[in-house]
Amino acid sequence: METWFTITVTLCLIFLLRAILSLLQKSPTTKINNPFPPGPIHIPIITPLIWLTKSLNEIEPALKNLHAKYGPILTLRIGSRLAIFINDRFFAHQILIQNGALFSDRPISLPTEKFLNSNQHNVNSSSYGTTWRTLRRNLSAEMLHPSRVKGYAQTRIWVLDLLLKRLKFDIKSNVSVKIMDHFQHAMFALLVFMCFGERVDDKILDDIAKAERSLLLSLQRFSVLNYWPKITKFFLRKRWEELLRLRSNQEAILVPLIRARKEAKKNGLCNDNNNPRAYVDSLLDLKLPNEEQRNLDESEIVTLCSELLSAGTDTTSTALQWIMANLVKYPHIQQRIADEIKKVMPVSDKEEKEEVREEDLHKLPYLKAVILESLRRHPPAHFVLPHAVSEDVDFNGYLMPKKGLVNFMVAEIGRDPKVWEDPMAFKPERFLNEDGTQVEKFDITGSKEIKMMPFGAGRRICPAYSLAMLHLEYFVANLVWNFEWKVPPNGGDVDMSEKEEFTVVMKTPLEAHISPRI
């Protein structure tokens, strides 16, 4: 029977053996004699165990304290890997933009990660090279090109209608509404259609959502399995079996959708005006040029579809909840958005007045400012996915070693008091000129200067950042236009405390009293 005692003893044995072996191995040679960036003392066995036993909610404040002591570039040894953390926007720009080619690789995936990412055959985890370029180019061209995004406009209208109906039904029987479930359901409906070209029923949609979120929320539980897998498979076999079961459930749900689309494609039922090209269509056609032009297998297609679903739903629904939480907390901001929308809405007929159209969004600078401020103050991810250094680099007097991991304190960079006055306050006006117009072309990609990086920056920036901004603007505009959002009548304030799951969510999920505005 699995117990904490067994786990602790296993970890101690693993790290003891690893420490002994590391002493017997020769240190890697380098032509750069600079020291590693500063950091706390590394004690074999003890230090890795300390970090492994910390929850995600504990790691970030610990890193903040260490940065305060050691400076903006910090080194930790987590397991057998050297990890460097950056909390300075200038250093982030030098690394990600000015020296992007040297810092755009990914670390070799750990065993559990390889199992879930099909041996690094997805956009996020692929090493910097031919496979990554092929997969990213396919995603960008087939799903994220402006013409493709526009082709899904009717799908967004359908999903908006679905979301509004669910909210209207919920407010009939509840004084206050827990909105996160509604946001996640809507985003899954949208991304499932974009992925598979099919409007699935609620049962299948819920099964997909459950399979995806079960895996995401369990990832930390499986991290211990990455240390000497042959040993942990024996001592922690129930946990290995749980990982296998979760992946099997995911494949059991997604493979039938892939095969159904493959059959429809074979019969010429895809790519008409009513059935735009889906992501899985492009994956069925894709060939890997550095692997003898082979097609992707079903497991790899599952991995890529899962990546799109998770990245497009969890982050967006999390951002939506943070935005609406601030609009409930600050009614004057919500009212200003409603007034701005009212000025640009057509008045010719009732049907048009119920939807803020995509073509009207560019006329709503204050709405965009609210969304940018929420992404600055409440980025869904407080770290990027780790970058790996492709060769030894002399950076700011320190050695950044080949294969070393580099990560960035996304939330800290976006809350830098040297850049943002009163950074913890929610002030959308930061992104507006004095006359209320938007600050000219605020660069959220950080290509010229990094002031915030909710989507990352450089060559590994989230490829779907434009799509995410569209979805946030479209759904927030229509949620405000259709409903008035207030604190529940039983009183209390909106709790803006954070909790880290797959993304950084509200510790106390938002509940709001919602009433029709129109």
C-alpha distance (Angstrom), angle and dihedral (degrees) to the residues before:
residue distance angle dihedral
M1 . . .
E2 3.80 . .
T3 3.79 112.9 .
W4 3.77 136.3 167.2
F5 3.79 88.4 -112.0
T6 3.80 91.3 58.7
I7 3.80 91.1 46.9
T8 3.81 93.1 49.6
V9 3.80 93.9 47.7
T10 3.81 90.7 46.8
L11 3.80 92.7 51.2
C12 3.79 92.5 47.8
L13 3.81 91.5 51.6
I14 3.79 92.2 47.0
F15 3.78 94.9 50.0
L16 3.80 92.5 43.0
L17 3.80 91.2 55.1
R18 3.78 91.8 43.8
A19 3.79 91.3 50.3
I20 3.81 91.2 51.5
L21 3.80 92.1 48.4
S22 3.80 92.5 47.2
L23 3.82 89.5 55.3
L24 3.80 90.1 53.0
Q25 3.79 93.2 49.9
K26 3.80 122.1 84.5
S27 3.76 117.2 -111.2
P28 3.80 113.5 -109.1
T29 3.79 113.7 -97.1
T30 3.79 121.2 -122.9
K31 3.79 135.8 175.7
I32 3.81 89.9 -140.7
N33 3.79 112.8 85.7
N34 3.78 96.8 -172.8
P35 3.81 118.1 121.7
F36 3.78 123.5 -108.2
P37 3.81 114.8 -99.0
P38 3.82 110.9 -82.0
G39 3.77 123.7 -89.3
P40 3.79 144.7 144.0
I41 3.79 121.8 -57.0
H42 3.79 113.3 -80.0
I43 3.81 114.6 -135.8
P44 3.83 113.0 -172.9
I45 3.81 113.6 -116.8
I46 3.81 94.1 1.4
T47 3.82 100.1 60.5
P48 3.84 96.0 48.3
L49 3.80 90.5 46.4
I50 3.81 91.0 52.3
W51 3.81 92.1 53.3
L52 3.80 94.1 41.7
T53 3.80 91.9 54.0
K54 3.82 93.0 51.4
S55 3.78 117.0 97.6
L56 3.80 119.7 -131.4
N57 3.80 88.4 -104.7
E58 3.81 89.5 59.1
I59 3.80 99.0 44.5
E60 3.81 97.9 65.0
P61 3.84 97.7 53.4
A62 3.81 88.8 44.0
L63 3.80 89.6 54.6
K64 3.82 90.7 48.3
N65 3.80 90.1 55.9
L66 3.79 91.9 47.2
H67 3.81 91.8 49.9
A68 3.80 89.4 51.5
K69 3.81 88.1 55.4
Y70 3.81 103.0 37.6
G71 3.81 104.2 26.7
P72 3.82 137.5 -114.4
I73 3.83 95.1 -43.6
L74 3.78 113.2 58.4
T75 3.81 132.5 178.4
L76 3.79 125.9 -152.5
R77 3.79 130.5 173.3
I78 3.78 107.3 -138.6
G79 3.78 109.6 -179.9
S80 3.80 108.4 -43.3
R81 3.80 94.1 -27.9
L82 3.78 130.6 94.2
A83 3.81 107.9 -134.3
I84 3.81 122.9 -166.3
F85 3.82 120.5 -163.9
I86 3.82 124.2 -160.8
N87 3.82 125.3 -162.9
D88 3.81 98.9 169.7
R89 3.81 120.1 96.8
F90 3.83 94.2 -149.9
F91 3.79 92.3 53.0
A92 3.82 89.1 45.3
H93 3.82 89.6 54.3
Q94 3.82 92.6 47.7
I95 3.79 91.3 50.5
L96 3.80 102.3 39.2
I97 3.81 101.8 32.5
Q98 3.79 110.1 21.1
N99 3.83 95.8 36.9
G100 3.78 99.3 22.9
A101 3.80 96.6 137.8
L102 3.82 91.9 60.2
F103 3.80 94.7 47.7
S104 3.82 103.7 37.6
D105 3.78 99.6 89.5
R106 3.79 124.4 103.2
P107 3.80 125.6 -131.4
I108 3.78 118.0 -105.4
S109 3.78 104.6 -88.7
L110 3.77 119.5 -108.9
P111 3.83 117.2 -117.9
T112 3.81 97.1 -93.0
E113 3.80 90.4 44.6
K114 3.81 92.2 50.4
F115 3.78 89.0 51.8
L116 3.80 91.5 54.0
N117 3.82 98.9 38.9
S118 3.82 96.2 44.9
N119 3.79 93.3 -112.6
Q120 3.80 93.0 -45.4
H121 3.80 96.3 -47.5
N122 3.78 98.2 142.3
V123 3.80 133.9 83.3
N124 3.80 97.3 -105.0
S125 3.80 100.0 47.9
S126 3.83 104.0 31.4
S127 3.77 116.9 116.9
Y128 3.79 114.9 -107.4
G129 3.78 101.3 -88.6
T130 3.80 146.1 69.5
T131 3.81 98.5 -32.7
W132 3.80 92.5 49.0
R133 3.82 92.3 47.6
T134 3.81 90.8 49.3
L135 3.79 94.5 49.5
R136 3.81 95.5 42.5
R137 3.81 93.5 44.9
N138 3.79 89.4 51.3
L139 3.81 92.3 50.5
S140 3.80 92.8 46.3
A141 3.79 95.4 46.9
E142 3.79 99.9 38.2
M143 3.82 101.6 38.7
L144 3.80 111.0 11.9
H145 3.79 104.0 41.9
P146 3.85 108.9 113.8
S147 3.81 92.0 -115.8
R148 3.82 90.9 53.3
V149 3.80 92.1 46.6
K150 3.80 90.5 50.3
G151 3.80 89.4 50.9
Y152 3.81 89.2 65.6
A153 3.81 94.9 54.5
Q154 3.82 92.2 107.8
T155 3.80 89.4 50.5
R156 3.81 90.2 55.1
I157 3.80 90.0 50.6
W158 3.82 89.7 51.5
V159 3.82 92.1 48.7
L160 3.82 91.3 47.2
D161 3.80 89.8 52.6
L162 3.81 89.2 48.6
L163 3.82 91.5 51.0
L164 3.81 94.5 46.5
K165 3.81 92.0 49.3
R166 3.81 91.9 50.4
L167 3.80 91.1 50.0
K168 3.82 92.8 46.8
F169 3.79 90.4 50.5
D170 3.80 91.8 48.4
I171 3.81 95.8 49.9
K172 3.81 91.1 54.9
S173 3.79 91.8 68.7
N174 3.82 103.3 24.4
V175 3.77 132.4 63.4
S176 3.80 89.3 -151.5
V177 3.78 130.8 21.5
K178 3.81 129.8 -140.4
I179 3.75 98.5 -139.0
M180 3.81 105.7 -173.7
D181 3.81 94.4 80.2
H182 3.81 89.5 53.0
F183 3.80 92.4 49.7
Q184 3.79 93.0 48.7
H185 3.81 91.9 47.5
A186 3.81 91.5 51.1
M187 3.80 94.5 46.9
F188 3.81 92.1 47.9
A189 3.82 90.2 50.1
L190 3.81 90.2 52.4
L191 3.81 97.1 44.4
V192 3.82 94.5 42.5
F193 3.81 89.0 55.7
M194 3.81 91.9 47.1
C195 3.80 89.9 47.8
F196 3.81 101.3 43.3
G197 3.82 104.0 16.0
E198 3.78 91.5 -124.9
R199 3.80 137.7 109.1
V200 3.77 100.3 -135.5
D201 3.79 122.6 -162.9
D202 3.80 121.5 -101.0
K203 3.80 93.5 -100.0
I204 3.81 93.5 57.8
L205 3.79 91.2 40.6
D206 3.79 91.4 53.2
D207 3.82 90.5 46.9
I208 3.81 90.7 53.0
A209 3.80 91.8 47.5
K210 3.79 92.1 47.8
A211 3.81 93.2 48.8
E212 3.80 93.1 48.2
R213 3.79 96.7 45.1
S214 3.81 93.8 43.5
L215 3.78 88.9 59.1
L216 3.80 95.0 43.5
L217 3.79 94.8 49.1
S218 3.81 92.3 46.4
L219 3.80 98.7 52.3
Q220 3.80 95.3 98.2
R221 3.82 91.2 52.4
F222 3.78 89.7 59.5
S223 3.82 97.3 48.8
V224 3.81 92.3 91.8
L225 3.81 88.6 61.8
N226 3.81 90.3 68.5
Y227 3.80 93.9 72.0
W228 3.79 108.8 87.5
P229 3.81 95.3 -26.8
K230 3.81 93.6 -160.3
I231 3.78 89.0 62.9
T232 3.80 98.7 38.6
K233 3.80 90.8 47.6
F234 3.78 87.0 61.8
F235 3.80 100.6 41.2
L236 3.82 96.4 34.9
R237 3.79 99.2 31.7
K238 3.82 93.2 140.2
R239 3.77 89.4 60.3
W240 3.81 91.5 49.6
E241 3.79 88.6 49.6
E242 3.81 89.9 51.3
L243 3.81 90.7 52.8
L244 3.82 90.9 49.1
R245 3.80 90.6 48.7
L246 3.81 94.1 50.6
R247 3.81 92.0 50.1
S248 3.80 90.8 45.5
N249 3.81 90.3 52.3
Q250 3.78 90.2 50.4
E251 3.81 92.4 51.9
A252 3.82 92.3 44.5
I253 3.82 89.3 58.6
L254 3.81 101.2 38.7
V255 3.83 102.3 38.0
P256 3.85 94.2 66.1
L257 3.84 89.2 52.7
I258 3.82 90.1 49.8
R259 3.80 92.1 49.1
A260 3.80 92.7 46.0
R261 3.79 90.6 53.2
K262 3.80 90.9 46.2
E263 3.80 89.5 54.5
A264 3.82 92.7 46.8
K265 3.79 89.5 49.4
K266 3.79 90.6 50.5
N267 3.80 90.1 52.7
G268 3.81 93.5 49.2
L269 3.80 95.4 -112.0
C270 3.83 96.0 129.7
N271 3.79 135.7 78.6
D272 3.81 100.7 39.3
N273 3.81 124.5 125.6
N274 3.80 91.8 -92.4
N275 3.78 94.2 44.8
P276 3.83 111.1 42.2
R277 3.78 121.0 -164.3
A278 3.80 110.7 -76.9
Y279 3.79 127.5 -146.0
V280 3.79 92.2 -111.9
D281 3.84 89.3 56.7
S282 3.79 89.4 62.7
L283 3.80 91.9 45.7
L284 3.81 91.7 53.0
D285 3.82 88.6 53.8
L286 3.80 96.7 42.0
K287 3.81 121.9 110.5
L288 3.80 125.6 -166.6
P289 3.83 107.4 -128.2
N290 3.81 95.9 -160.4
E291 3.81 92.9 48.5
E292 3.79 100.2 60.0
Q293 3.82 92.5 -80.8
R294 3.77 91.3 -72.3
N295 3.81 123.5 165.3
L296 3.77 121.8 -115.9
D297 3.78 115.4 -94.5
E298 3.80 122.2 -127.9
S299 3.78 94.2 -98.7
E300 3.82 91.2 54.0
I301 3.80 91.0 48.2
V302 3.82 89.1 51.2
T303 3.81 88.5 52.2
L304 3.81 93.5 50.8
C305 3.81 93.2 45.0
S306 3.79 90.1 48.4
E307 3.80 89.8 50.9
L308 3.81 91.4 54.1
L309 3.81 93.3 45.6
S310 3.80 95.5 48.0
A311 3.80 96.5 41.6
G312 3.80 92.9 45.5
T313 3.78 99.6 44.4
D314 3.79 110.7 32.2
T315 3.79 97.1 45.5
T316 3.82 94.2 42.7
S317 3.81 95.6 46.0
T318 3.82 89.3 46.9
A319 3.81 91.2 51.1
L320 3.81 90.4 47.0
Q321 3.79 91.4 53.9
W322 3.82 92.7 50.2
I323 3.81 91.4 48.7
M324 3.80 94.0 49.1
A325 3.81 90.7 44.5
N326 3.80 89.2 58.9
L327 3.80 91.4 46.7
V328 3.81 89.8 53.2
K329 3.80 91.3 45.9
Y330 3.81 93.3 47.3
P331 3.85 109.0 37.6
H332 3.82 92.9 178.3
I333 3.82 89.7 62.5
Q334 3.80 90.6 49.5
Q335 3.79 91.4 49.0
R336 3.79 92.0 50.0
I337 3.81 89.6 55.1
A338 3.84 90.6 49.4
D339 3.82 90.8 49.8
E340 3.80 91.6 48.4
I341 3.81 91.4 50.8
K342 3.80 91.7 48.2
K343 3.79 90.7 59.4
V344 3.81 93.8 57.6
M345 3.81 101.7 36.4
P346 3.82 118.8 108.0
V347 3.81 116.5 -117.5
S348 3.80 100.5 -161.5
D349 3.79 98.7 102.6
K350 3.79 139.9 1.2
E351 3.80 97.0 -116.1
E352 3.80 93.8 59.4
K353 3.79 92.1 46.5
E354 3.81 91.5 60.6
E355 3.81 93.8 64.6
V356 3.78 130.9 53.4
R357 3.76 100.6 -141.7
E358 3.78 123.9 -135.2
E359 3.80 91.2 -120.2
D360 3.83 89.3 59.9
L361 3.80 95.8 55.1
H362 3.80 94.9 86.3
K363 3.83 87.7 61.9
L364 3.83 91.4 61.6
P365 3.83 107.5 78.4
Y366 3.82 94.6 159.7
L367 3.81 91.3 53.6
K368 3.81 89.6 53.0
A369 3.81 90.0 47.4
V370 3.82 90.6 53.9
I371 3.80 91.3 51.3
L372 3.81 93.2 47.3
E373 3.80 90.8 48.8
S374 3.81 91.2 50.6
L375 3.80 91.4 49.8
R376 3.80 89.3 49.6
R377 3.79 95.4 46.4
H378 3.81 98.1 34.2
P379 3.83 109.8 24.7
P380 3.83 108.3 -177.7
A381 3.82 89.3 -132.1
H382 3.81 121.2 41.7
F383 3.81 92.2 -165.8
V384 3.79 133.6 34.2
L385 3.78 121.6 -127.2
P386 3.83 107.1 -80.7
H387 3.78 117.9 -86.7
A388 3.80 120.5 -146.5
V389 3.80 124.9 -142.9
S390 3.81 111.2 -122.3
E391 3.82 94.9 -155.0
D392 3.79 139.7 1.2
V393 3.81 109.0 -68.5
D394 3.80 132.6 -167.9
F395 3.81 102.6 -140.9
N396 3.79 122.1 175.3
G397 3.81 90.8 -26.8
Y398 3.80 94.9 -49.4
L399 3.79 133.0 102.4
M400 3.77 114.7 -115.4
P401 3.80 99.6 -167.6
K402 3.76 127.5 -140.9
K403 3.82 110.3 -89.9
G404 3.81 90.6 14.4
L405 3.79 114.5 141.7
V406 3.81 120.4 -118.4
N407 3.79 124.5 -166.9
F408 3.78 136.2 170.8
M409 3.79 133.6 -135.2
V410 3.81 95.3 -125.7
A411 3.81 96.8 179.5
E412 3.81 93.1 46.2
I413 3.80 92.5 50.2
G414 3.81 90.7 51.5
R415 3.81 91.1 49.3
D416 3.80 97.8 48.3
P417 3.85 107.4 143.8
K418 3.82 89.2 -151.9
V419 3.80 88.3 65.8
W420 3.79 104.7 26.8
E421 3.80 122.2 46.0
D422 3.83 110.5 -132.8
P423 3.83 89.2 -1.7
M424 3.81 97.8 -169.2
A425 3.81 92.1 57.4
F426 3.81 120.7 92.0
K427 3.82 105.6 -120.9
P428 3.82 116.5 156.4
E429 3.82 88.6 -179.2
R430 3.82 87.3 79.6
F431 3.79 87.4 80.9
L432 3.82 96.3 47.2
N433 3.77 134.8 79.0
E434 3.81 119.7 -124.5
D435 3.81 91.0 -94.2
G436 3.83 91.4 56.2
T437 3.79 96.5 -104.4
Q438 3.77 119.7 128.8
V439 3.77 119.7 -90.5
E440 3.78 103.4 -99.5
K441 3.80 110.1 -85.5
F442 3.79 101.3 -33.3
D443 3.80 103.7 -147.5
I444 3.79 106.3 -129.3
T445 3.82 89.8 171.3
G446 3.81 91.6 65.4
S447 3.80 92.5 -136.6
K448 3.83 93.1 139.9
E449 3.79 99.9 24.5
I450 3.80 133.0 -7.5
K451 3.80 113.4 -130.5
M452 3.80 95.3 147.3
M453 3.80 131.7 -1.1
P454 3.83 111.5 -166.6
F455 3.82 89.8 152.8
G456 3.79 96.0 38.2
A457 3.81 120.0 -113.7
G458 3.78 141.4 -110.8
R459 3.78 127.5 24.6
R460 3.80 93.4 -21.9
I461 3.81 95.7 48.9
C462 3.80 113.4 136.4
P463 3.83 102.0 -83.2
A464 3.81 91.2 -147.7
Y465 3.81 98.2 56.2
S466 3.84 92.8 115.8
L467 3.80 91.1 50.1
A468 3.81 90.5 48.4
M469 3.82 91.3 52.0
L470 3.81 90.3 49.7
H471 3.80 92.1 50.8
L472 3.80 92.7 47.5
E473 3.80 93.9 48.2
Y474 3.81 94.0 44.5
F475 3.79 97.7 47.6
V476 3.82 97.2 39.4
A477 3.81 91.0 49.5
N478 3.78 92.1 51.7
L479 3.81 95.0 42.5
V480 3.81 89.9 54.6
W481 3.81 93.7 41.8
N482 3.80 93.5 51.6
F483 3.82 101.0 37.0
E484 3.76 142.4 32.3
W485 3.81 110.0 -134.5
K486 3.81 119.8 -150.3
V487 3.78 141.6 164.0
P488 3.86 109.5 -87.7
P489 3.83 113.1 -88.7
N490 3.82 91.6 -115.2
G491 3.80 86.3 73.2
G492 3.74 132.6 -128.7
D493 3.78 130.7 122.7
V494 3.78 132.1 -92.3
D495 3.80 108.7 -87.9
M496 3.81 107.1 -135.9
S497 3.81 94.6 -174.5
E498 3.80 115.2 134.5
K499 3.78 132.9 -129.3
E500 3.78 125.7 -176.4
E501 3.79 119.0 -133.1
F502 3.80 116.6 141.5
T503 3.81 84.8 -41.7
V504 3.80 129.1 17.5
V505 3.78 103.6 -90.5
M506 3.79 135.8 175.8
K507 3.79 110.0 -76.0
T508 3.80 88.1 -142.3
P509 3.83 106.3 37.2
L510 3.78 113.8 -125.0
E511 3.79 118.8 -93.5
A512 3.79 117.2 -174.3
H513 3.77 139.5 178.9
I514 3.81 104.3 -124.5
S515 3.79 126.5 -166.5
P516 3.82 130.6 172.5
R517 3.80 113.4 -92.0
I518 3.82 99.7 -167.8
